[in-house]
Amino acid sequence: MGGTCVNRGCIPSKALLAASGRVRELRDAHHLKSLGIQIGGVEFDRQAIADHANNLVSKIQGDLTNSLKRLGVDIIRGWGKIAGTQKSR
């Protein structure tokens, strides 16, 4: 549910970019010091960041599914296959 944007594109990539941006900001000690902020070493957990992105995708998929169900849409899960070439008459 949600197509490429939700499942493999926009949503997971922006979640990963947001996390990497925070790490970059927190590692900029010179800039932070100019703001009067001093912090220790910044570390990150790649798997936890990936899990966050996957959880976000799952939540959006669930929200979309529930919205469609509330509207009375029948959801059919599966894979489609084109059986032949498209022809115009």
Secondary structure, DSSP 8 states (H G I E B T S, - for coil): --HHHHHTSHHHHHHHHHHHHHHHHHH-HHHHHHTT---------HHHHHHHHHHHHHHHHHHHHHHHHHTT-----S-----S-----
